[in-house]
Amino acid sequence: MAFAEFAVSIHRPVKEIYDFILNGENNKLWRPSVVDVKQETAGAIDIGTKFSQTMKGPFGKSISGDYEITECKADQTISFKVISGPARPVGHYVFENDGEETKVTFTLSFKPSGFARLMDPMINKQMQLETVTISNVKKYLEEKS
């Protein structure tokens, strides 16, 4: 099973960070692999909200990375599952108020089956790189104001 985790402390209120990450349309502001993203489900973002997402893939090709929110507890957690694309991991964000900062932990996990098991090391490496991008949220939000 592929698993990756990375945590960062951001000098911003937990609500600001939670709202920023929950809105998937912000992904292109902090995730370099995201080319385009759009909320597909009408209304407020909540459990069941789906985002269509185009990502940079290998050899310059675009790949789909659509996902659905599976859990969201205000200012505490956001969980999602990828519903399209070559790998379909599940992800989880945990938000912890740490005085004047907010600690955000981003995890991804993926249990490959069939042919994908042969690609487990490559998938694991890519997931490690993806979780580290949470550092870009820190940079974006702290430099914004």
N, CA and C of each residue as an Amber inpcrd file, in Angstrom:
protein
   435
   0.8400000  -1.1820000   0.0000000   0.0000000   0.0000000   0.0000000
   0.8840000   1.2450000   0.0000000   0.5590000   2.1940000  -0.8510000
   1.2830000   3.4550000  -0.9170000   0.6880000   4.4050000   0.1220000
   1.5720000   5.1230000   0.8130000   1.1440000   6.0610000   1.8480000
   2.1310000   7.2140000   1.9020000   1.6010000   8.4230000   2.0620000
   2.4470000   9.6130000   2.1990000   1.7900000  10.5630000   3.1870000
   2.6370000  11.2730000   3.9410000   2.1270000  12.2420000   4.9180000
   3.1210000  13.3840000   5.0500000   2.5810000  14.5910000   5.1670000
   3.4300000  15.7600000   5.3860000   2.6220000  16.7770000   6.1890000
   3.2900000  17.4610000   7.1090000   2.6320000  18.4660000   7.9430000
   3.3870000  19.7790000   7.8570000   2.6460000  20.8640000   7.9870000
   3.2240000  22.2030000   7.9670000   2.4300000  23.0880000   8.9260000
   3.1190000  24.0270000   9.5620000   2.4480000  25.0190000  10.4080000
   2.3730000  26.3250000   9.6350000   1.1760000  26.9040000   9.6290000
   0.9060000  28.1140000   8.8550000   0.4570000  29.2120000   9.8130000
   1.0230000  30.3770000   9.6530000   0.7070000  31.5060000  10.5230000
  -0.5790000  32.1860000  10.0230000  -1.6780000  31.4660000  10.1410000
  -2.9990000  31.9430000   9.7520000  -4.0340000  31.2160000  10.6130000
  -5.2120000  31.8320000  10.7910000  -6.2780000  31.1670000  11.5600000
  -6.7450000  29.8880000  10.8650000  -7.1190000  28.9120000  11.6630000
  -7.5390000  27.6160000  11.1260000  -8.6950000  27.7700000  10.1360000
  -9.6570000  28.6290000  10.4080000 -10.8140000  28.7930000   9.5180000
 -10.3830000  29.2520000   8.1290000  -9.4430000  30.1940000   8.0610000
  -8.9750000  30.6920000   6.7660000  -8.3320000  29.5710000   5.9470000
  -7.5180000  28.7620000   6.5980000  -6.8260000  27.6720000   5.8980000
  -7.8120000  26.5780000   5.4940000  -8.6990000  26.2110000   6.4150000
  -9.7060000  25.1890000   6.1380000 -10.5520000  25.5910000   4.9200000
 -11.0760000  26.8160000   4.9400000 -11.9210000  27.2840000   3.8400000
 -11.1550000  27.3110000   2.5170000  -9.8850000  27.7110000   2.5610000
  -9.0560000  27.7830000   1.3580000  -8.8650000  26.3910000   0.7510000
  -8.5540000  25.4150000   1.5760000  -8.3210000  24.0560000   1.0680000
  -9.6270000  23.3780000   0.6580000 -10.6930000  23.6020000   1.4110000
 -11.9820000  22.9860000   1.0750000 -12.4470000  23.4010000  -0.3150000
 -12.1970000  24.6500000  -0.6810000 -12.5830000  25.1200000  -2.0050000
 -11.5740000  24.6100000  -3.0310000 -11.8930000  23.5040000  -3.6440000
 -10.9850000  22.8560000  -4.5960000 -10.5740000  23.7360000  -5.7600000
 -11.3480000  24.7710000  -6.0620000 -10.9760000  25.6530000  -7.1550000
  -9.7000000  26.4330000  -6.8270000  -9.2940000  26.4200000  -5.5610000
  -8.0170000  27.0330000  -5.1700000  -6.8260000  26.1240000  -5.4530000
  -7.0680000  24.8570000  -5.7860000  -5.9630000  23.9080000  -5.9930000
  -4.9180000  24.4200000  -6.9760000  -5.3680000  25.0820000  -8.0200000
  -4.4030000  25.5460000  -9.0310000  -3.5120000  26.6700000  -8.5020000
  -3.8610000  27.2430000  -7.3380000  -3.0450000  28.2940000  -6.7310000
  -1.8650000  27.7320000  -5.9310000  -1.9710000  26.4540000  -5.5220000
  -0.9220000  25.8960000  -4.6600000  -0.4230000  24.5190000  -5.0670000
  -1.0930000  23.8780000  -5.9910000  -0.6490000  22.5630000  -6.4610000
  -0.1610000  22.6870000  -7.9020000   1.1550000  22.6780000  -8.1160000
   1.7080000  22.8890000  -9.4600000   1.2390000  21.8740000 -10.4940000
   0.8120000  20.7070000 -10.0710000   0.3800000  19.6790000 -11.0160000
  -1.0350000  19.9170000 -11.5500000  -1.7780000  20.8310000 -10.9410000
  -3.1680000  21.0750000 -11.3560000  -3.1950000  22.1200000 -12.4760000
  -3.7680000  21.7210000 -13.6040000  -3.9040000  22.5970000 -14.7600000
  -5.2250000  23.3450000 -14.6840000  -6.2870000  22.6350000 -14.3260000
  -7.6150000  23.2350000 -14.2650000  -8.4520000  22.4670000 -13.2560000
  -9.3490000  23.1680000 -12.5850000 -10.2400000  22.5270000 -11.6230000
 -11.5360000  23.3170000 -11.5520000 -12.6390000  22.5980000 -11.4080000
 -13.9510000  23.2420000 -11.3870000 -14.8940000  22.4530000 -10.4860000
 -15.6420000  23.1720000  -9.6620000 -16.6610000  22.5150000  -8.8400000
 -17.7940000  22.0780000  -9.7510000 -18.1480000  20.7920000  -9.6980000
 -19.1890000  20.2350000 -10.5580000 -20.5450000  20.1400000  -9.8630000
 -20.5370000  20.0700000  -8.5480000 -21.7630000  19.9250000  -7.7800000
 -22.2210000  21.3120000  -7.3380000 -23.4730000  21.6340000  -7.5980000
 -23.9990000  22.9510000  -7.2330000 -24.1330000  23.0870000  -5.7160000
 -24.0560000  24.3270000  -5.2620000 -24.2980000  24.6150000  -3.8550000
 -23.0340000  24.7060000  -3.0350000 -23.2510000  24.7760000  -1.7200000
 -22.1370000  24.8870000  -0.7820000 -21.2970000  23.6120000  -0.8170000
 -20.0140000  23.7610000  -0.5530000 -19.1090000  22.6160000  -0.5560000
 -19.3220000  21.8220000   0.7200000 -19.6260000  20.5380000   0.5510000
 -19.9250000  19.6570000   1.6740000 -19.6690000  18.2200000   1.2300000
 -19.9950000  17.2760000   2.0830000 -19.8660000  15.8670000   1.7210000
 -20.6430000  15.6180000   0.4300000 -19.9900000  14.9620000  -0.5280000
 -20.6220000  14.6750000  -1.8070000 -20.2770000  15.6710000  -2.9070000
 -19.6910000  16.8140000  -2.5530000 -19.2870000  17.7860000  -3.5650000
 -18.1960000  17.1690000  -4.4360000 -18.3500000  17.3370000  -5.7530000
 -17.3730000  16.7970000  -6.7030000 -16.6890000  17.9330000  -7.4600000
 -15.3900000  17.7190000  -7.6970000 -14.5870000  18.6420000  -8.4810000
 -14.0000000  17.8980000  -9.6640000 -14.1090000  18.4840000 -10.8650000
 -13.3930000  17.9350000 -12.0180000 -12.0300000  18.6210000 -12.0300000
 -11.0030000  17.8340000 -12.2810000  -9.6390000  18.3480000 -12.1580000
  -8.7630000  17.7460000 -13.2510000  -8.0580000  18.6020000 -13.9670000
  -7.0980000  18.1680000 -14.9710000  -5.7100000  18.4210000 -14.4190000
  -4.8600000  17.4030000 -14.5240000  -3.5230000  17.4850000 -13.9510000
  -2.4680000  17.1910000 -15.0070000  -1.2510000  17.6890000 -14.7440000
  -0.1200000  17.3760000 -15.6080000   0.2450000  15.9160000 -15.3860000
   0.3240000  15.1750000 -16.4710000   0.6780000  13.7670000 -16.3770000
   2.0480000  13.5140000 -16.9880000   2.4180000  12.2410000 -17.0560000
   3.7160000  11.8960000 -17.6410000   3.7760000  12.2280000 -19.1310000
   4.9700000  12.5470000 -19.5880000   5.2380000  12.8120000 -20.9990000
   4.4310000  13.9860000 -21.5500000   4.0850000  14.9440000 -20.6840000
   3.3830000  16.1450000 -21.1100000   1.9050000  15.9670000 -21.3950000
   1.3840000  14.8010000 -21.0790000  -0.0410000  14.5520000 -21.3100000
  -0.8430000  14.9410000 -20.0780000  -2.0690000  15.3810000 -20.3010000
  -2.9740000  15.7030000 -19.1960000  -3.6820000  14.4370000 -18.7280000
  -3.9280000  14.3730000 -17.4260000  -4.6890000  13.2560000 -16.8780000
  -5.8130000  13.8090000 -16.0030000  -6.8390000  13.0180000 -15.8530000
  -7.9620000  13.3890000 -15.0160000  -7.6480000  13.0440000 -13.5590000
  -8.0740000  13.8940000 -12.6650000  -7.9080000  13.6590000 -11.2290000
  -9.1330000  14.1450000 -10.4720000 -10.3140000  13.8650000 -11.0300000
 -11.5560000  14.3030000 -10.3870000 -11.6570000  13.7030000  -8.9920000
 -12.2780000  14.4580000  -8.0740000 -12.4050000  13.9430000  -6.7140000
 -13.7080000  14.3850000  -6.0620000 -14.0360000  13.6910000  -4.9850000
 -15.2660000  13.9350000  -4.2400000 -14.9370000  14.0970000  -2.7580000
 -15.5550000  15.0800000  -2.1230000 -15.4060000  15.2810000  -0.6810000
 -16.1800000  14.1700000   0.0330000 -15.5180000  13.4360000   0.9200000
 -16.1710000  12.3340000   1.6370000 -16.3990000  12.6490000   3.1080000
 -15.7050000  13.6670000   3.6040000 -15.8910000  14.0880000   4.9970000
 -15.4000000  15.5210000   5.1120000 -16.1350000  16.3110000   5.8860000
 -15.6400000  17.6470000   6.2200000 -16.2770000  18.0760000   7.5370000
 -15.4200000  18.3030000   8.4980000 -15.8300000  18.8060000   9.8060000
 -15.1830000  20.1710000   9.9480000 -16.0060000  21.2040000  10.0000000
 -15.5290000  22.5840000   9.9680000 -14.3100000  22.7980000  10.8540000
 -13.2570000  23.3270000  10.2350000 -12.0160000  23.7040000  10.9090000
 -11.2840000  22.5380000  11.5660000 -11.6500000  21.2890000  11.1950000
 -11.0090000  20.1080000  11.7860000 -10.4490000  19.1490000  10.7510000
 -11.2970000  18.6650000   9.8440000 -10.8550000  17.6640000   8.8730000
 -11.5550000  17.8290000   7.5280000 -10.8550000  17.4250000   6.4910000
 -11.4130000  17.2870000   5.1440000 -10.8770000  15.9650000   4.6090000
 -11.7730000  15.1330000   4.0840000 -11.3530000  13.8950000   3.4250000
 -11.9380000  13.8640000   2.0240000 -11.2310000  13.1950000   1.1220000
 -11.6950000  13.0920000  -0.2570000 -11.2340000  11.7720000  -0.8560000
 -11.8810000  11.4160000  -1.9550000 -11.4290000  10.2650000  -2.7330000
 -11.3410000  10.6870000  -4.1910000 -10.2830000  10.2610000  -4.8510000
 -10.1140000  10.5280000  -6.2790000 -11.0090000   9.5400000  -7.0170000
 -11.8180000  10.0520000  -7.9570000 -12.8220000   9.2120000  -8.6240000
 -12.5440000   9.0140000 -10.1130000 -11.4360000   9.5770000 -10.6140000
 -11.0380000   9.3370000 -12.0060000  -9.5250000   9.4410000 -12.1000000
  -8.9900000   8.8500000 -13.1330000  -7.5460000   8.9090000 -13.3330000
  -6.8860000   7.5700000 -13.1230000  -5.6020000   7.5130000 -13.4090000
  -4.8860000   6.2380000 -13.3550000  -4.7120000   5.6860000 -11.9380000
  -4.5710000   6.5500000 -10.9450000  -4.4870000   6.1210000  -9.5420000
  -5.5940000   6.8490000  -8.7940000  -6.2230000   6.1610000  -7.8510000
  -7.3560000   6.7590000  -7.1440000  -7.1520000   6.6920000  -5.6370000
  -6.2540000   7.5330000  -5.1450000  -5.9960000   7.5330000  -3.7050000
  -7.1140000   8.2100000  -2.9260000  -7.0610000   8.0450000  -1.6380000
  -7.9020000   8.8130000  -0.7260000  -6.9790000   9.7700000   0.0230000
  -7.5120000  10.9180000   0.3470000  -6.7130000  11.9300000   1.0140000
  -7.4170000  12.4590000   2.2480000  -6.6170000  13.0210000   3.1250000
  -7.1530000  13.5070000   4.3920000  -6.3170000  14.7020000   4.8560000
  -6.9990000  15.7720000   5.2530000  -6.3540000  16.9350000   5.8620000
  -6.8350000  17.0280000   7.3020000  -5.9240000  17.2700000   8.2110000
  -6.2620000  17.4950000   9.6150000  -5.7310000  18.8790000   9.9860000
  -6.5900000  19.6760000  10.6130000  -6.2590000  21.0400000  11.0020000
  -6.2220000  21.1220000  12.5240000  -5.1060000  21.6250000  13.0670000
  -4.9640000  21.7460000  14.5150000  -4.5150000  23.1630000  14.8540000
  -5.3000000  23.8320000  15.7070000  -4.9330000  25.1620000  16.1690000
  -3.7550000  25.0230000  17.1200000  -2.6870000  25.7340000  16.8100000
  -1.4550000  25.6380000  17.5900000  -1.0380000  27.0500000  18.0200000
  -1.8600000  27.6750000  18.8600000  -1.5930000  29.0400000  19.2840000
  -1.8470000  30.0050000  18.1470000  -0.7960000  30.6810000  17.6870000
  -0.9470000  31.6540000  16.6080000  -0.7830000  31.0220000  15.2280000
  -0.5650000  29.7270000  15.2030000  -0.4080000  29.0220000  13.9380000
  -1.4220000  27.8800000  13.8580000  -1.5580000  27.3610000  12.6590000
  -2.3980000  26.1940000  12.4220000  -1.5320000  25.1160000  11.8070000
  -1.5260000  23.9460000  12.4250000  -0.8030000  22.8110000  11.8650000
  -1.7540000  22.0690000  10.9300000  -1.3040000  21.8620000   9.6950000
  -2.0880000  21.1240000   8.7050000  -1.2990000  19.8750000   8.3300000
  -1.9280000  18.7180000   8.4910000  -1.3230000  17.4490000   8.1030000
  -2.1060000  16.9010000   6.9150000  -1.3930000  16.5820000   5.8440000
  -1.9840000  16.0830000   4.6030000  -1.4910000  14.6600000   4.3910000
  -2.4160000  13.7120000   4.2810000  -2.0580000  12.3220000   4.0130000
  -2.7520000  11.8240000   2.7470000  -2.0720000  10.9380000   2.0530000
  -2.6200000  10.2430000   0.9010000  -2.3480000   8.7550000   1.0800000
  -3.3160000   7.9280000   0.7250000  -3.0980000   6.4860000   0.7430000
  -3.7720000   5.8610000  -0.4820000  -3.1800000   4.7700000  -0.9250000
  -3.6730000   4.1010000  -2.1250000  -3.3340000   2.6290000  -2.0340000
  -4.3340000   1.8100000  -2.2120000  -4.1230000   0.3660000  -2.2040000
  -4.2610000  -0.1360000  -3.6480000  -3.1300000  -0.3380000  -4.3080000
  -3.1880000  -0.7650000  -5.7030000  -3.6360000  -2.2200000  -5.8300000
  -4.2700000  -2.4980000  -6.9490000  -4.6520000  -3.8780000  -7.2430000
  -4.2840000  -4.1670000  -8.6920000  -4.1970000  -5.4300000  -9.0230000
  -3.8770000  -5.8300000 -10.3910000  -2.5470000  -5.2730000 -10.8460000
  -2.5200000  -4.7810000 -12.0790000  -1.3080000  -4.2490000 -12.7000000
  -0.7230000  -3.0780000 -11.9020000  -1.5850000  -2.3080000 -11.2660000
  -1.1320000  -1.1270000 -10.5060000  -0.1770000  -1.5070000  -9.3750000
  -0.2510000  -2.7520000  -8.8820000   0.6700000  -3.1820000  -7.8150000
   2.1250000  -3.0860000  -8.2670000   2.3560000  -3.2970000  -9.5610000
   3.7110000  -3.2020000 -10.0900000   4.2160000  -1.7590000 -10.0760000
   3.2920000  -0.8270000 -10.0690000   3.6450000   0.5930000 -10.0930000
   3.6620000   1.2030000  -8.6900000   3.4920000   0.3910000  -7.6650000
   3.3880000   0.8970000  -6.2920000   4.5450000   1.8210000  -5.8980000
   5.8150000   1.4560000  -6.1770000   6.9060000   2.3700000  -5.7980000
   6.8100000   3.7340000  -6.4890000   6.4480000   3.7360000  -7.7570000
   6.3180000   4.9900000  -8.4910000   5.1410000   5.8120000  -7.9500000
   4.0350000   5.1450000  -7.6700000   2.8660000   5.8290000  -7.1240000
   3.1950000   6.3970000  -5.7510000   3.9000000   5.6290000  -4.9360000
   4.2670000   6.0890000  -3.5960000   5.1520000   7.3420000  -3.6810000
   6.1080000   7.3390000  -4.5910000   6.9840000   8.5000000  -4.7540000
   6.1800000   9.7280000  -5.1720000   5.2640000   9.5530000  -6.1070000
   4.4400000  10.6730000  -6.5800000   3.5630000  11.2180000  -5.4410000
   3.0370000  10.3110000  -4.6200000   2.2130000  10.7440000  -3.4950000
   3.0510000  11.5070000  -2.4700000   4.2960000  11.0870000  -2.2600000
   5.1890000  11.8260000  -1.3590000   5.3700000  13.2570000  -1.8680000
   5.6200000  13.3960000  -3.1600000   5.7870000  14.7270000  -3.7520000
   4.5190000  15.5600000  -3.6230000   3.3840000  14.9110000  -3.7900000
   2.1050000  15.6320000  -3.7300000   1.8060000  16.1440000  -2.3210000
   2.0610000  15.3440000  -1.2910000   1.7500000  15.8040000   0.0660000
   2.6240000  16.9900000   0.4800000   3.8510000  17.0350000  -0.0140000
   4.7520000  18.1430000   0.3230000   4.2250000  19.4760000  -0.2220000
   3.3860000  19.4190000  -1.2500000   2.8710000  20.6710000  -1.8200000
   2.0200000  21.4520000  -0.8290000   1.6300000  20.8510000   0.2740000
   0.8840000  21.5840000   1.2990000   1.7170000  22.7780000   1.7850000
   3.0260000  22.7050000   1.6480000   3.9010000  23.8330000   1.9920000
   3.5820000  25.0640000   1.1460000   3.0720000  24.8380000  -0.0620000
   2.7080000  25.9620000  -0.9280000   1.5210000  26.7440000  -0.3840000
   0.6450000  26.0780000   0.3860000  -0.4650000  26.7920000   1.0220000
   0.1060000  27.7980000   2.0120000   1.0930000  27.3690000   2.7780000
   1.7600000  28.2580000   3.7270000   2.3130000  29.4810000   3.0010000
   3.0760000  29.2280000   1.9580000   3.6910000  30.3220000   1.2010000
   2.6240000  31.2540000   0.6350000   1.6060000  30.7000000   0.0150000
   0.5530000  31.5020000  -0.6250000  -0.1890000  32.3580000   0.3920000
  -0.6630000  31.7480000   1.4710000  -1.4770000  32.4870000   2.4420000
  -0.6690000  33.4770000   3.2700000   0.5570000  33.1150000   3.6180000
   1.3730000  34.0300000   4.4270000   1.8760000  35.2120000   3.6050000
   2.1290000  35.0150000   2.3200000   2.5860000  36.1200000   1.4800000
   1.4400000  36.9900000   0.9960000   0.2290000  36.4500000   0.9970000
  -0.9400000  37.1530000   0.4920000  -1.2430000  38.4130000   1.2880000
  -0.9760000  38.3660000   2.6030000  -1.3340000  39.5430000   3.3970000
  -0.1520000  40.2220000   4.0190000
